[in-house]
Amino acid sequence: MGVEKLFDLNSRTKLALELSWDTLSIVIGLLFAYWLRIGISSWSFSTLEWAVFAANVVFTICGFFGVGHYNQIIRYIDFRAIYLTIFVLLASTCYLFAAKFSLDIFMPTTVPLIYLMVSMGLIISPRLLIQASVQAQQYKLREKCIIFGAAEAGRSLALTLRAGNDLQPIAFVDDKKLYQGKQLLGLPVGSRKDIPELVEKYGVSKMLLAVNNSSKNRRKELIEELEPFAIELLSIPNIQDIVSGKRQIDELHEIKIEDLLGRDPVPPISKLLEINIKQKVVLVTGAGGSIGSELCRQIALSGPTKMVLFELSEYNLYQIENELKRQFKDIIFVPVLASIQDNVALRNVFKVHKIQTIYHAAAYKHVPMVESNPLAGIRNNVFGTANVALVGIEYDVEKFVLVSTDKAVRPTNIMGATKRFAELFVQGMAELHSDTQFAIVRFGNVLGSSGSVVPLFSQQIRNGGPITVTHPDIIRFFMTIPEAAQLVIQAGAMGERGEVFVLDMGEPVKIVDLATKMAHLMGQSIRSEKEPDGTIEINFSGLRPGEKLYEELLIDDADTETQHSRIMGADERKLPFEDIVMLLDRLNFALLNQDDREAIDILIEAPLAYTPASHM
């Protein structure tokens, strides 16, 4: 009967087999001890001696039951179970010695000692063999991994993984020479140069980072150094979460591209975070979107009395409302399912909730989608923004912050042109000298947003490729969503008369390099002429309608410093409000007539610096 068939037996049958084997082992152990000591020809046991032998079997089996010997799952037996088994057999041996001296039966002194050794071997060995067989089988089936970090966190992770069924650690890798060349928990400790050899020898598919207590910059450097090995990188949870019991050390999570491209945030200026939020009623349009939802999280941290979540997507609104209600019990959250194009719904919100601060993040932002639907883009991004701003002024809102984009700078697509038009409208409103303060915050792509290439690349890599990149030279700025949201709030607090603020986006990133790094982090290598054995390839599909090779953040080269080192003030050209109104009238007429061509021509004629890609 194979080991697998033993595991398939029901519990009663397994218990019967164990009892039979242990009983036989006790009897054989004692008889073997006599045979070894006096030989078979000298056997002549009295009724009393046979009774003592039988009582020893009963005593030992009862002892096994008493210590939970038969509650153990043999394939997962541990040292504690072995110790308890030895303890019971030692008690059995003591029983035999006691019977020898108290009942004066025939039993040479060495017989109980030989019995102890033989019965231990017969009872414990098969269990260890079964466990070893299972472990050997699991070793073959489990994914092999390397643990980076041989310190306490790495060792704890190795022990936890060994007790599981999924990952099998085969080695540690550590930069400290203190560990290199030694063994920990039976696993060798190597250096980084040993990684390729370990991968090839053991078929390693994952590397687990057990060093997350370092600074963000150090962690980023480490990921940069490990990424070219093209092994899937996973990380243990935050050390504080492990210590507090919130997370287990083996709750591994993927290393995301944000970890590689992110940077240590500059400490926020508390006054700027709170001035338009603390103890105020705040409205966020587009509250369920990538930027809008993160704005909601950051705003809630500064303690508003009420937040109105204005969102067109029912699912997104449901998600963000539930999340915020769970985390912030002292804030009133009001979900409003409506479009910013709905003037009646907007007026009702402002009238009922007495809005004091607006963060306007609602927009159609997917460039090819808006390029295919220009009227929808104009209606939402231009007239929707105008609705929110006009109603805000009507109800004496204190602050209006427009979340804009780098695509509004010398736009080559309709989405960028509509956002630049929205900027001009907000600047024009600010010139009316109302009591409402206006600010515009402009930044580039954020990692992981719904329109970002990151989730697209991630899905393509999981599907086995190919990864589609529009052009080998295309470059973009990237920022993490939390950093962008926090900077938007601080930049917005500085604005009064429609000033444009530009966020420092860091160094630009080639999209093809982004795709390569993402593939490496997910354990894939890029197929090319130099690497014909790569697991995934990159296809270049050509620039999409309205897409630029390079994005800009400033229309003019001039920029001014602000209170925050990562926020610049841009001195942008403004347009008289009466001119903006005239353009709006013409656009509105084109919308009523469903005239795409006329609407686009108006955007081209307007002082937006809009040059469609087809005209370039």
C-alpha positions as CSV (number, residue, x, y, z in Angstrom):
1,M,0.0,0.0,0.0
2,G,1.5,3.3,-1.1
3,V,1.9,6.3,1.3
4,E,-0.8,8.2,-0.6
5,K,-3.3,5.3,-0.1
6,L,-2.6,5.4,3.6
7,F,-3.6,9.1,3.7
8,D,-6.8,8.3,2.0
9,L,-8.0,5.8,4.7
10,N,-10.6,7.0,7.2
11,S,-9.6,8.0,10.7
12,R,-10.8,4.8,12.4
13,T,-8.8,2.6,10.0
14,K,-5.7,4.8,10.5
15,L,-6.0,4.5,14.3
16,A,-6.5,0.7,14.1
17,L,-3.3,0.4,12.0
18,E,-1.3,2.6,14.4
19,L,-2.5,0.7,17.5
20,S,-1.7,-2.6,15.8
21,W,1.7,-1.5,14.8
22,D,2.6,0.0,18.2
23,T,1.3,-3.0,20.1
24,L,3.3,-5.3,17.9
25,S,6.4,-3.1,18.3
26,I,6.1,-3.2,22.1
27,V,5.8,-7.0,22.1
28,I,8.6,-7.6,19.5
29,G,10.8,-5.1,21.4
30,L,10.5,-7.0,24.6
31,L,10.8,-10.5,23.1
32,F,13.8,-9.4,21.0
33,A,15.5,-8.0,24.1
34,Y,15.1,-11.5,25.8
35,W,16.3,-13.3,22.7
36,L,19.3,-11.0,22.4
37,R,20.2,-11.5,26.0
38,I,19.5,-15.2,26.7
39,G,18.5,-16.8,23.3
40,I,15.2,-18.5,22.3
41,S,16.1,-21.9,23.9
42,S,16.2,-20.4,27.4
43,W,12.7,-18.9,27.2
44,S,10.4,-20.2,29.9
45,F,8.1,-17.5,31.1
46,S,5.7,-18.0,34.0
47,T,2.1,-16.9,34.0
48,L,3.1,-13.9,36.2
49,E,5.8,-12.8,33.7
50,W,3.4,-13.1,30.8
51,A,0.9,-11.0,32.8
52,V,3.6,-8.3,33.4
53,F,4.4,-8.3,29.6
54,A,0.7,-7.9,28.8
55,A,0.2,-5.2,31.4
56,N,3.2,-3.3,30.0
57,V,1.5,-3.2,26.6
58,V,-1.7,-1.8,28.1
59,F,0.3,0.7,30.2
60,T,2.3,1.9,27.2
61,I,-0.7,2.2,24.9
62,C,-2.6,4.1,27.6
63,G,0.4,6.4,28.0
64,F,0.4,7.1,24.2
65,F,-3.3,8.0,24.4
66,G,-2.6,10.2,27.4
67,V,0.0,12.3,25.7
68,G,-2.0,12.7,22.5
69,H,0.3,10.3,20.5
70,Y,-2.6,9.2,18.3
71,N,-3.9,12.7,17.7
72,Q,-0.8,13.5,15.7
73,I,-1.0,13.7,11.9
74,I,2.0,11.6,10.9
75,R,2.9,13.5,7.8
76,Y,3.3,16.6,9.9
77,I,4.9,15.1,13.0
78,D,7.2,17.3,14.9
79,F,10.0,17.0,17.5
80,R,7.6,17.6,20.4
81,A,5.6,14.5,19.4
82,I,8.8,12.4,19.2
83,Y,9.9,13.6,22.6
84,L,6.5,12.6,24.1
85,T,6.8,9.2,22.5
86,I,10.2,8.7,24.0
87,F,8.9,9.9,27.4
88,V,6.1,7.2,27.3
89,L,8.6,4.5,26.4
90,L,10.9,5.6,29.2
91,A,8.0,5.3,31.6
92,S,7.3,1.8,30.1
93,T,11.0,0.9,30.8
94,C,10.7,2.1,34.3
95,Y,7.5,0.0,34.8
96,L,9.5,-3.1,33.7
97,F,12.3,-2.3,36.2
98,A,9.7,-1.8,38.9
99,A,8.0,-5.1,38.1
100,K,11.4,-6.9,38.1
101,F,12.3,-5.8,41.6
102,S,8.8,-5.8,43.2
103,L,7.5,-9.1,41.8
104,D,10.9,-10.8,41.5
105,I,10.3,-12.0,37.9
106,F,13.0,-13.3,35.6
107,M,14.3,-10.3,33.7
108,P,18.0,-9.6,33.2
109,T,18.8,-6.0,33.9
110,T,19.8,-5.2,30.3
111,V,16.4,-6.4,28.9
112,P,14.4,-3.2,29.6
113,L,17.2,-1.1,28.2
114,I,17.4,-3.2,25.0
115,Y,13.6,-3.1,24.9
116,L,13.7,0.7,25.1
117,M,16.0,1.1,22.1
118,V,14.2,-1.5,19.9
119,S,10.7,-0.3,20.6
120,M,11.8,3.4,20.0
121,G,13.2,2.4,16.7
122,L,10.1,0.4,15.7
123,I,7.6,3.0,16.7
124,I,9.3,6.3,15.7
125,S,11.2,5.2,12.5
126,P,8.2,4.5,10.3
127,R,6.6,7.8,11.3
128,L,9.7,9.7,10.4
129,L,10.0,7.8,7.1
130,I,6.4,8.7,6.2
131,Q,7.1,12.3,7.1
132,A,10.4,12.3,5.0
133,S,8.6,10.7,2.1
134,V,5.9,13.4,2.2
135,Q,8.4,16.2,2.5
136,A,10.5,14.8,-0.4
137,Q,7.3,14.7,-2.5
138,Q,6.3,18.2,-1.5
139,Y,9.9,19.5,-2.2
140,K,9.5,18.4,-5.8
141,L,6.1,19.9,-6.2
142,R,6.5,23.2,-4.3
143,E,7.8,26.4,-6.0
144,K,11.5,27.0,-5.2
145,C,12.4,30.4,-3.8
146,I,15.3,32.4,-2.5
147,I,15.0,34.6,0.6
148,F,16.9,37.8,0.4
149,G,17.9,38.7,3.9
150,A,19.3,36.1,6.4
151,A,18.6,38.1,9.5
152,E,15.7,37.4,11.9
153,A,12.9,38.3,9.5
154,G,14.4,36.0,6.8
155,R,14.8,33.1,9.2
156,S,11.3,33.5,10.5
157,L,10.0,33.5,7.0
158,A,11.9,30.4,6.1
159,L,10.5,28.5,9.1
160,T,6.9,29.6,8.3
161,L,7.3,28.6,4.6
162,R,8.6,25.2,5.5
163,A,5.4,24.5,7.6
164,G,3.3,25.5,4.6
165,N,2.6,23.8,1.2
166,D,3.3,26.5,-1.4
167,L,6.9,27.8,-1.4
168,Q,10.1,25.9,-0.7
169,P,13.1,28.1,0.4
170,I,16.3,26.6,-1.0
171,A,18.8,29.3,0.0
172,F,19.4,32.7,1.6
173,V,21.1,35.6,-0.1
174,D,22.5,38.4,2.0
175,D,25.0,41.3,1.4
176,K,26.5,40.8,4.9
177,K,29.7,38.8,4.8
178,L,28.9,37.7,8.3
179,Y,26.4,35.2,6.8
180,Q,27.9,34.4,3.5
181,G,29.3,30.9,3.0
182,K,27.5,29.6,6.1
183,Q,24.3,27.7,6.6
184,L,21.2,28.8,8.5
185,L,18.4,26.4,9.2
186,G,20.1,24.0,6.9
187,L,20.0,26.4,4.0
188,P,23.2,27.8,2.4
189,V,23.7,31.6,2.5
190,G,25.1,33.1,-0.7
191,S,25.8,36.6,-2.1
192,R,24.1,38.3,-5.1
193,K,26.6,36.8,-7.5
194,D,25.3,33.4,-6.6
195,I,21.7,34.2,-7.7
196,P,22.0,33.1,-11.4
197,E,23.6,29.8,-10.3
198,L,20.9,29.1,-7.7
199,V,18.1,30.0,-10.3
200,E,19.6,27.6,-12.8
201,K,20.4,24.8,-10.4
202,Y,17.0,24.7,-8.5
203,G,14.6,26.3,-11.0
204,V,14.0,29.2,-8.7
205,S,11.0,31.3,-9.7
206,K,10.6,33.8,-6.8
207,M,12.8,35.9,-4.6
208,L,11.3,37.0,-1.3
209,L,12.5,40.3,0.3
210,A,12.8,40.1,4.0
211,V,14.5,43.5,4.5
212,N,11.6,46.0,4.5
213,N,12.7,47.9,7.6
214,S,15.1,50.0,5.5
215,S,14.4,53.5,4.2
216,K,12.4,54.0,1.0
217,N,15.4,55.1,-1.0
218,R,17.5,52.1,0.2
219,R,14.6,49.7,-0.6
220,K,14.3,51.3,-4.1
221,E,18.1,50.9,-4.6
222,L,17.8,47.2,-3.6
223,I,14.9,46.6,-6.0
224,E,16.8,48.3,-8.8
225,E,19.7,46.0,-8.2
226,L,17.6,42.8,-8.1
227,E,15.2,43.7,-10.9
228,P,17.6,42.7,-13.8
229,F,17.7,39.1,-12.5
230,A,14.2,38.7,-13.9
231,I,12.9,36.7,-10.9
232,E,9.5,37.5,-9.5
233,L,10.0,39.7,-6.4
234,L,7.7,39.4,-3.4
235,S,8.0,41.1,-0.1
236,I,7.0,40.4,3.5
237,P,4.6,42.8,5.1
238,N,5.6,45.9,7.0
239,I,7.6,44.9,10.2
240,Q,5.3,47.0,12.4
241,D,2.2,45.2,11.1
242,I,3.9,41.8,11.8
243,V,4.8,42.8,15.3
244,S,1.4,44.2,16.1
245,G,-0.3,41.0,14.8
246,K,-2.1,42.7,11.9
247,R,-0.3,40.7,9.3
248,Q,1.6,37.3,9.2
249,I,5.1,37.2,8.0
250,D,4.2,34.9,5.1
251,E,1.5,37.2,3.8
252,L,3.7,38.1,0.8
253,H,2.8,40.8,-1.6
254,E,4.1,41.7,-5.1
255,I,6.8,44.3,-5.6
256,K,5.0,47.0,-7.6
257,I,6.6,49.4,-10.1
258,E,5.7,52.1,-7.6
259,D,8.4,50.7,-5.3
260,L,10.9,51.1,-8.1
261,L,9.9,54.5,-9.4
262,G,8.6,56.0,-6.2
263,R,10.7,58.3,-4.0
264,D,10.8,59.4,-0.4
265,P,8.0,62.0,0.0
266,V,9.0,65.5,1.3
267,P,7.3,66.0,4.7
268,P,4.1,67.9,4.1
269,I,3.4,71.3,5.4
270,S,0.7,70.8,8.0
271,K,-0.8,74.2,7.6
272,L,-1.2,73.8,3.9
273,L,-2.9,70.4,4.3
274,E,-5.4,71.6,6.9
275,I,-6.2,75.2,5.9
276,N,-9.0,74.4,3.4
277,I,-10.1,71.1,5.1
278,K,-10.0,71.0,8.9
279,Q,-13.5,71.5,10.3
280,K,-14.9,72.3,6.9
281,V,-17.4,70.8,4.4
282,V,-15.5,69.5,1.4
283,L,-16.7,68.4,-2.0
284,V,-14.7,66.1,-4.2
285,T,-15.9,65.6,-7.8
286,G,-14.8,62.4,-9.5
287,A,-14.5,61.0,-5.9
288,G,-14.3,57.4,-7.1
289,G,-11.6,57.8,-9.7
290,S,-7.9,57.1,-9.2
291,I,-6.9,60.6,-8.2
292,G,-10.3,61.5,-6.7
293,S,-10.4,58.5,-4.3
294,E,-6.9,59.2,-3.1
295,L,-7.7,62.8,-2.6
296,C,-10.7,61.7,-0.4
297,R,-8.3,59.5,1.7
298,Q,-5.8,62.3,2.2
299,I,-8.6,64.9,2.9
300,A,-10.2,62.7,5.5
301,L,-6.9,62.5,7.4
302,S,-7.1,66.3,7.9
303,G,-10.4,66.1,9.7
304,P,-13.2,67.8,7.7
305,T,-16.6,67.8,9.4
306,K,-18.3,66.5,6.2
307,M,-17.3,65.1,2.8
308,V,-19.6,65.1,-0.2
309,L,-18.4,62.4,-2.7
310,F,-19.7,63.4,-6.1
311,E,-19.3,60.6,-8.7
312,L,-20.9,59.3,-11.8
313,S,-19.9,55.6,-11.5
314,E,-22.1,53.8,-9.0
315,Y,-19.5,51.0,-8.4
316,N,-16.7,53.5,-7.7
317,L,-18.8,55.6,-5.5
318,Y,-19.9,52.5,-3.5
319,Q,-16.3,51.4,-3.1
320,I,-14.8,54.7,-1.8
321,E,-17.8,55.5,0.5
322,N,-17.5,52.1,2.2
323,E,-13.8,52.4,2.6
324,L,-13.9,55.8,4.1
325,K,-16.8,55.0,6.4
326,R,-14.8,52.0,7.8
327,Q,-11.7,54.1,8.5
328,F,-13.1,57.5,9.6
329,K,-16.0,57.2,12.0
330,D,-16.1,60.8,13.0
331,I,-16.7,62.3,9.5
332,I,-20.0,62.5,7.8
333,F,-19.8,61.1,4.2
334,V,-22.5,62.0,1.7
335,P,-22.4,60.0,-1.6
336,V,-23.9,61.8,-4.6
337,L,-24.4,59.7,-7.7
338,A,-24.6,62.3,-10.5
339,S,-22.7,64.0,-13.4
340,I,-21.0,67.3,-13.2
341,Q,-23.0,68.2,-16.3
342,D,-26.2,68.0,-14.2
343,N,-26.6,71.6,-13.0
344,V,-29.7,70.8,-11.0
345,A,-27.9,68.1,-9.0
346,L,-25.0,70.4,-8.4
347,R,-27.1,73.2,-7.1
348,N,-29.0,70.9,-4.8
349,V,-25.7,69.6,-3.3
350,F,-24.4,73.1,-2.6
351,K,-27.7,74.3,-1.2
352,V,-28.2,71.4,1.2
353,H,-24.6,70.8,2.4
354,K,-23.1,74.4,2.4
355,I,-19.9,73.4,0.6
356,Q,-16.8,75.4,1.6
357,T,-14.0,73.7,-0.4
358,I,-14.1,72.0,-3.8
359,Y,-11.5,69.6,-5.3
360,H,-12.6,69.2,-8.9
361,A,-11.1,65.9,-10.1
362,A,-13.9,64.8,-12.4
363,A,-12.8,64.5,-16.0
364,Y,-12.7,62.3,-19.1
365,K,-8.9,61.7,-19.3
366,H,-8.4,58.7,-21.6
367,V,-6.7,60.3,-24.6
368,P,-7.8,57.9,-27.4
369,M,-11.3,57.6,-26.0
370,V,-11.8,61.4,-25.9
371,E,-10.2,61.6,-29.3
372,S,-12.9,59.3,-30.6
373,N,-15.7,61.2,-28.7
374,P,-14.8,64.9,-28.9
375,L,-18.2,66.2,-28.0
376,A,-18.4,64.1,-24.9
377,G,-15.0,65.3,-23.8
378,I,-15.9,68.9,-24.4
379,R,-19.2,68.6,-22.6
380,N,-17.7,67.0,-19.5
381,N,-14.2,68.6,-19.2
382,V,-15.2,72.1,-20.3
383,F,-18.9,72.6,-19.5
384,G,-18.8,70.3,-16.5
385,T,-15.9,72.3,-15.0
386,A,-17.8,75.6,-15.8
387,N,-20.9,74.2,-14.0
388,V,-19.0,73.3,-10.8
389,A,-17.1,76.7,-10.7
390,L,-20.2,78.8,-11.4
391,V,-22.3,77.1,-8.9
392,G,-19.4,77.3,-6.4
393,I,-19.3,81.1,-6.8
394,E,-23.0,81.4,-6.6
395,Y,-23.0,79.6,-3.2
396,D,-19.9,81.5,-1.8
397,V,-17.5,78.6,-1.8
398,E,-14.2,79.5,-0.1
399,K,-11.8,77.5,-2.3
400,F,-12.0,75.9,-5.7
401,V,-9.1,73.6,-6.8
402,L,-9.0,72.3,-10.4
403,V,-7.0,69.1,-10.9
404,S,-5.4,69.5,-14.3
405,T,-2.8,67.6,-16.4
406,D,0.5,68.0,-18.2
407,K,-1.5,67.2,-21.4
408,A,-3.0,70.7,-21.2
409,V,0.4,72.2,-22.1
410,R,0.6,72.8,-25.9
411,P,-2.0,70.0,-26.3
412,T,-1.9,67.7,-29.3
413,N,-5.1,65.9,-28.4
414,I,-8.7,66.9,-27.6
415,M,-8.4,65.8,-23.9
416,G,-5.5,68.1,-23.4
417,A,-7.2,70.9,-25.2
418,T,-10.4,70.6,-23.1
419,K,-8.3,70.6,-19.9
420,R,-6.4,73.7,-21.0
421,F,-9.8,75.4,-21.8
422,A,-11.0,74.4,-18.3
423,E,-7.8,76.1,-16.9
424,L,-8.5,79.3,-18.8
425,F,-12.1,79.3,-17.6
426,V,-11.1,78.9,-13.9
427,Q,-8.5,81.7,-14.4
428,G,-11.2,83.9,-15.9
429,M,-13.5,83.2,-13.0
430,A,-10.7,84.2,-10.6
431,E,-10.3,87.5,-12.4
432,L,-14.0,88.4,-11.6
433,H,-12.7,89.2,-8.0
434,S,-15.3,87.0,-6.3
435,D,-14.8,85.9,-2.7
436,T,-13.9,82.4,-3.9
437,Q,-10.2,81.6,-4.2
438,F,-9.2,79.5,-7.2
439,A,-6.1,77.3,-7.8
440,I,-5.1,75.0,-10.6
441,V,-2.7,72.1,-10.0
442,R,-1.1,70.4,-13.0
443,F,0.9,67.2,-13.0
444,G,1.7,64.2,-15.2
445,N,0.9,60.5,-15.1
446,V,0.3,58.7,-11.8
447,L,1.3,55.1,-11.3
448,G,-1.5,52.6,-11.3
449,S,-4.3,55.0,-12.2
450,S,-7.2,53.7,-14.3
451,G,-5.8,55.3,-17.5
452,S,-2.2,54.4,-16.8
453,V,-0.1,51.9,-18.8
454,V,0.8,50.2,-15.5
455,P,-2.3,48.1,-15.1
456,L,-2.4,47.4,-18.8
457,F,1.2,46.1,-18.8
458,S,0.5,44.1,-15.7
459,Q,-2.4,42.3,-17.3
460,Q,-0.5,41.7,-20.6
461,I,2.5,40.2,-18.7
462,R,0.2,37.9,-16.7
463,N,-1.4,36.8,-20.0
464,G,2.0,35.9,-21.4
465,G,2.4,38.9,-23.6
466,P,3.1,40.6,-25.8
467,I,3.5,43.9,-24.1
468,T,2.3,46.7,-26.4
469,V,4.3,50.0,-26.3
470,T,3.3,52.7,-28.8
471,H,6.8,53.9,-29.6
472,P,10.4,52.9,-28.5
473,D,11.2,56.5,-27.6
474,I,8.0,57.6,-25.8
475,I,8.7,59.2,-22.4
476,R,6.5,60.1,-19.6
477,F,6.7,61.6,-16.1
478,F,5.3,59.4,-13.3
479,M,4.3,59.9,-9.7
480,T,2.7,57.7,-7.1
481,I,-1.0,58.5,-6.5
482,P,-0.6,59.2,-2.7
483,E,2.2,61.7,-3.3
484,A,0.3,63.4,-6.1
485,A,-2.9,63.7,-4.0
486,Q,-1.0,65.1,-1.0
487,L,0.8,67.7,-3.2
488,V,-2.5,68.7,-4.9
489,I,-4.0,69.6,-1.5
490,Q,-0.9,71.6,-0.5
491,A,-0.6,73.4,-3.9
492,G,-4.3,74.2,-3.8
493,A,-4.0,75.9,-0.5
494,M,-1.5,78.4,-2.0
495,G,-3.7,79.5,-4.8
496,E,-6.0,82.6,-4.6
497,R,-6.5,84.1,-8.1
498,G,-6.3,81.1,-10.4
499,E,-2.6,80.5,-10.1
500,V,-1.3,77.4,-11.9
501,F,0.9,75.2,-9.8
502,V,3.0,72.4,-11.3
503,L,4.2,69.4,-9.3
504,D,7.8,68.2,-9.5
505,M,7.3,64.9,-11.3
506,G,10.9,63.8,-10.9
507,E,12.9,62.2,-13.7
508,P,11.0,61.2,-16.9
509,V,10.8,57.5,-17.7
510,K,11.0,55.7,-21.0
511,I,7.9,53.6,-21.4
512,V,9.8,50.7,-22.9
513,D,12.1,50.7,-19.8
514,L,9.0,50.7,-17.6
515,A,7.6,47.7,-19.4
516,T,10.9,45.8,-19.1
517,K,11.3,46.5,-15.4
518,M,7.7,45.5,-14.8
519,A,8.3,42.2,-16.7
520,H,11.4,41.5,-14.6
521,L,9.7,42.2,-11.3
522,M,7.0,39.7,-12.3
523,G,9.6,37.0,-13.1
524,Q,9.7,37.4,-16.9
525,S,12.5,38.2,-19.3
526,I,12.2,40.2,-22.5
527,R,12.7,38.4,-25.8
528,S,14.9,40.3,-28.2
529,E,17.7,39.7,-30.7
530,K,20.2,39.7,-27.9
531,E,18.0,37.5,-25.7
532,P,16.2,35.1,-28.0
533,D,15.3,32.9,-25.0
534,G,13.3,35.6,-23.3
535,T,9.8,34.6,-22.1
536,I,7.9,37.7,-23.3
537,E,8.2,40.2,-26.1
538,I,7.5,43.9,-26.6
539,N,5.5,45.0,-29.6
540,F,5.6,48.6,-30.8
541,S,2.1,49.6,-32.1
542,G,2.7,53.2,-33.2
543,L,1.6,56.4,-31.5
544,R,-2.1,56.7,-30.8
545,P,-4.2,59.6,-32.1
546,G,-3.3,62.7,-30.3
547,E,-0.4,61.1,-28.4
548,K,3.0,63.0,-27.9
549,L,6.4,61.4,-27.6
550,Y,7.2,63.8,-24.7
551,E,4.9,65.6,-22.2
552,E,5.5,69.0,-20.8
553,L,4.5,70.7,-17.6
554,L,5.0,74.4,-18.4
555,I,3.7,76.4,-21.4
556,D,6.4,79.0,-20.7
557,D,9.8,78.2,-19.4
558,A,9.4,80.5,-16.4
559,D,8.5,79.0,-13.0
560,T,8.6,80.3,-9.4
561,E,9.5,78.7,-6.2
562,T,6.8,78.2,-3.5
563,Q,6.7,77.2,0.1
564,H,7.0,73.5,-0.9
565,S,10.1,72.2,-2.6
566,R,8.1,70.0,-5.0
567,I,5.5,72.6,-6.1
568,M,6.3,75.3,-8.6
569,G,4.2,78.3,-9.5
570,A,3.8,78.8,-13.3
571,D,3.1,82.2,-14.8
572,E,0.7,81.2,-17.5
573,R,-1.1,83.3,-20.1
574,K,-4.7,84.2,-19.2
575,L,-7.6,85.2,-21.4
576,P,-10.3,87.9,-20.7
577,F,-13.4,86.2,-19.3
578,E,-15.6,87.8,-22.0
579,D,-13.5,86.1,-24.7
580,I,-13.9,82.7,-22.8
581,V,-17.7,83.2,-22.7
582,M,-17.8,83.9,-26.4
583,L,-15.9,80.7,-27.1
584,L,-18.2,78.8,-24.8
585,D,-21.2,80.0,-26.7
586,R,-19.7,78.8,-30.0
587,L,-18.8,75.5,-28.5
588,N,-22.3,75.1,-27.0
589,F,-23.8,75.7,-30.5
590,A,-21.6,73.0,-32.0
591,L,-22.6,70.6,-29.2
592,L,-26.3,71.3,-29.8
593,N,-25.8,70.6,-33.6
594,Q,-23.7,67.5,-32.8
595,D,-21.0,69.1,-35.0
596,D,-17.7,67.4,-34.2
597,R,-15.7,69.2,-36.9
598,E,-16.9,72.7,-35.8
599,A,-16.2,72.0,-32.2
600,I,-12.6,70.8,-33.0
601,D,-12.0,73.9,-35.2
602,I,-13.1,76.2,-32.3
603,L,-10.6,74.4,-30.0
604,I,-7.9,74.9,-32.7
605,E,-8.7,78.6,-33.2
606,A,-8.9,79.3,-29.4
607,P,-5.7,80.5,-27.7
608,L,-5.0,77.0,-26.2
609,A,-1.8,76.3,-28.3
610,Y,-3.7,73.3,-29.5
611,T,-2.2,71.6,-32.5
612,P,-3.8,68.3,-33.4
613,A,-1.2,65.5,-34.0
614,S,-2.6,65.1,-37.5
615,H,-1.5,68.8,-38.2
616,M,2.0,68.3,-36.9
